[in-house]
């Protein structure tokens, strides 16, 4: 017969269960705290990681003046840290690609000169736009020097997915086109930002994840692909969606053949195809609508393009000014190369095309396949995007800093940065 005391020990009381629950809760809290502490330590140990994360937060989760202030702080801090570094082989010479410097200087000069495009715009209006882009160059350069490329990809894909999740939690009912939080609250610009996250996740799955060894990472990357792709579709942005499909198809060919000419044809060819889809909207709608709902909505681009061409014919050299807006529901050109000629003049539009051409040429020189895939895919996508949206690349801070200027600067910087990332590994070992 068992002693009563033994029975009490074998059958835990309610107080014992409560105590066990408290211990489990404390252990769980301790685990979460430990993970959070490790993450915060990684951020403290590497300022580049903190700055790049803050930049992504300013894109995906903040809006208005707060978003801009955070981004400018990241840009300024990056350049300060770069200038504090001793001159070494890590830093490219010159620090900024000459064609980018020349383009930004020419843009600044044009922004200082009339016409400004609006009676309310004055001397100096919009000058900060080119300075912000120069600031982004510093951030990308500093991140490239101190972060592994795959970490940049993980952060970008993770931020895009988190943005979608936060949006769905905050507004689970979607009426019409998906409006995301942060700077991505415009469905068209949101599609561009989501594409950056999508291409980052695809690159990770294709080049950095061994499905057999790390199935959970592969599942995570595949989930990110599904989330970002779904978000792009739900934005209802047809131009970016078509550009995305074409970029995915053509990037594989470009990587396989390694042809610079093929890359040029692909990038500018996608621009032409997306623009053609607008010009031939009528026949396309007759074939696809109503089976495909996205094809039923009038793009309303043709009329504004004709007005833009008329304005360019009247102001071919200097354009009508950066602050110019058309009266009516569609105030912008909704075409980047056309918009550059409209706002800044034909010479500066040609200059921007030259910047894109140099970026494409540099992208074709990338040695690492993961870097080449991501940058090439983003540049092809960006050209397709610019065919039906984004009136000017110098506009105020928004998602085009991520899906347009970031791949341009990656292409410019990456061939000059140590490809094996040995110095980054040494830094991470010393900080770990």
Residue pairs with C-beta under 8 A, 6 or more apart in sequence:
2 10
12 20
42 49
43 49
43 50
43 53
44 50
45 431
45 432
46 146
46 147
46 427
46 428
46 431
47 77
47 81
47 146
48 78
48 142
48 143
48 145
48 146
48 147
49 146
49 147
49 151
49 155
51 74
51 77
51 78
51 139
51 142
51 143
52 74
52 139
52 143
52 147
52 152
52 155
53 155
53 159
54 70
54 73
54 74
55 70
55 71
55 74
55 139
56 155
56 156
56 159
56 402
57 70
57 159
58 67
58 68
58 70
58 71
58 74
58 182
58 183
58 397
59 67
59 71
59 159
59 182
59 183
59 184
59 193
59 399
59 401
59 402
60 159
60 160
60 162
60 163
60 180
60 181
60 182
60 183
60 184
60 193
61 162
61 163
61 166
61 181
61 182
62 70
62 182
62 183
63 181
63 182
63 183
63 185
67 182
67 183
67 397
68 396
68 397
71 132
71 135
71 397
71 401
72 132
72 135
72 397
74 135
74 139
75 132
75 134
75 135
75 136
75 138
75 139
76 135
78 135
78 138
78 139
78 141
78 142
78 143
79 135
79 138
79 142
81 142
82 91
82 95
82 138
82 141
82 142
85 91
89 418
90 145
90 417
90 418
90 423
91 145
92 141
92 413
92 416
92 417
93 416
94 101
95 141
96 134
96 137
96 141
97 358
97 412
97 413
99 354
99 355
99 358
100 137
100 355
100 409
100 412
102 351
103 351
103 352
103 354
103 355
104 130
104 133
104 134
106 348
106 351
107 129
107 130
107 344
107 348
107 394
108 127
108 130
108 131
110 318
110 319
110 344
110 345
110 348
111 124
111 125
111 126
111 127
111 129
111 130
111 322
111 394
112 123
112 124
112 127
113 318
114 321
115 315
115 318
115 319
115 320
115 321
115 324
116 122
116 123
116 125
116 126
116 321
116 322
116 323
117 320
117 321
117 322
117 323
117 324
117 325
117 343
118 321
118 323
118 324
118 325
120 323
121 321
121 322
121 323
125 322
125 323
126 322
126 323
126 394
129 322
129 394
129 395
129 396
130 394
132 396
132 397
132 401
133 394
133 401
133 405
136 401
136 405
136 406
136 409
137 409
137 413
140 406
140 409
140 410
140 413
141 409
141 413
143 152
144 410
144 413
144 414
144 417
145 417
145 423
145 424
146 424
146 427
147 424
148 421
148 424
148 425
149 368
149 370
149 371
149 421
150 204
150 208
150 370
152 200
153 200
153 201
153 203
153 204
153 208
153 370
153 374
154 200
154 204
156 196
156 197
156 200
156 402
157 197
157 198
157 200
157 201
157 204
157 221
157 224
157 228
158 197
158 224
159 197
160 193
160 194
160 196
160 197
160 198
160 200
160 224
160 227
160 228
160 231
161 197
161 201
161 223
161 224
161 227
161 228
163 180
163 181
163 182
163 184
163 193
164 180
164 194
164 227
164 228
164 230
164 231
165 227
166 181
167 178
167 179
167 180
167 181
170 181
171 179
174 234
176 236
177 187
177 234
177 235
177 236
177 237
178 187
178 190
178 231
178 234
178 235
178 236
179 185
179 186
179 187
179 190
180 190
180 194
180 231
180 235
183 189
183 193
183 397
183 398
183 399
184 190
184 193
184 194
184 399
186 398
186 399
187 235
187 236
187 237
188 235
188 237
188 239
188 240
188 389
189 389
189 390
189 398
189 399
189 400
190 231
190 235
190 237
190 399
191 232
191 235
191 237
191 240
191 241
191 244
191 385
192 240
192 382
192 385
192 389
192 390
192 399
192 400
192 402
192 403
192 404
193 399
193 402
193 403
194 228
194 231
194 232
194 235
195 228
195 232
195 240
195 243
195 244
195 378
195 381
195 385
195 403
196 378
196 402
196 403
196 406
197 224
197 228
198 224
198 225
198 228
198 229
198 232
198 244
199 247
199 374
199 377
199 378
199 381
200 374
201 221
201 222
201 224
201 225
201 228
202 225
202 248
202 373
202 377
203 370
203 373
203 374
203 377
204 221
205 218
205 221
205 222
205 225
206 370
206 373
207 369
207 370
207 373
208 370
209 217
209 218
209 221
210 218
211 218
232 240
232 241
232 244
233 241
236 294
236 297
237 389
238 277
238 294
238 295
238 297
238 299
238 388
239 274
239 277
239 278
239 299
239 384
239 385
239 387
239 388
239 389
240 381
240 384
240 385
240 389
241 294
242 273
242 274
242 277
242 384
243 270
243 274
243 380
243 381
243 382
243 383
243 384
243 385
243 387
244 381
244 384
246 270
246 273
246 274
246 380
246 384
247 270
247 377
247 378
247 380
247 381
247 384
248 377
250 266
250 269
250 270
250 380
251 266
251 373
251 376
251 377
251 380
253 262
253 266
254 262
254 263
254 266
254 364
254 376
254 380
255 369
255 372
255 373
255 376
258 364
259 364
260 360
260 361
260 364
263 360
263 363
263 364
263 376
263 380
264 357
264 360
266 380
267 356
267 360
267 379
267 380
267 383
268 383
270 380
270 381
270 383
270 384
270 387
271 337
271 383
271 384
271 386
271 387
272 387
273 384
273 387
274 384
274 385
274 387
274 388
275 335
275 387
275 388
277 284
277 388
278 299
278 301
278 302
278 305
278 387
278 388
279 302
281 298
281 299
281 302
284 295
285 295
285 296
287 295
288 295
289 295
289 296
290 296
299 388
300 329
300 330
301 334
301 335
301 388
303 330
304 326
304 330
304 332
304 333
304 334
305 333
305 334
305 335
305 338
307 326
308 333
308 335
308 338
308 339
308 341
308 342
309 338
311 320
311 324
311 342
312 319
312 338
312 341
312 342
312 346
314 320
315 345
316 341
316 345
316 346
317 345
317 346
317 347
318 344
318 345
319 341
319 342
319 343
319 344
319 345
319 348
320 342
320 343
321 343
322 343
322 344
322 392
322 394
324 342
324 343
325 331
325 332
326 332
332 339
332 391
333 339
333 342
333 391
333 392
334 388
334 389
334 390
334 391
335 386
335 387
335 388
335 389
335 391
336 352
336 386
336 387
336 389
336 390
336 391
336 392
336 393
337 349
337 352
337 353
337 386
339 390
339 391
339 392
340 348
340 349
340 352
340 392
340 393
341 348
341 349
342 391
342 392
343 391
343 392
343 394
344 392
344 394
352 393
355 408
356 379
356 383
356 408
358 412
359 379
359 407
359 408
359 411
359 412
360 379
360 411
362 411
362 412
362 414
362 415
363 372
363 375
363 376
363 379
363 407
363 411
364 372
364 376
365 415
366 372
366 375
366 411
366 414
366 415
367 419
368 419
371 410
371 414
374 407
374 410
375 407
375 410
375 411
375 414
378 403
378 406
378 407
378 410
379 407
379 408
379 411
381 403
382 403
382 404
382 407
382 408
385 403
385 404
386 393
386 404
390 400
390 404
393 400
393 404
393 405
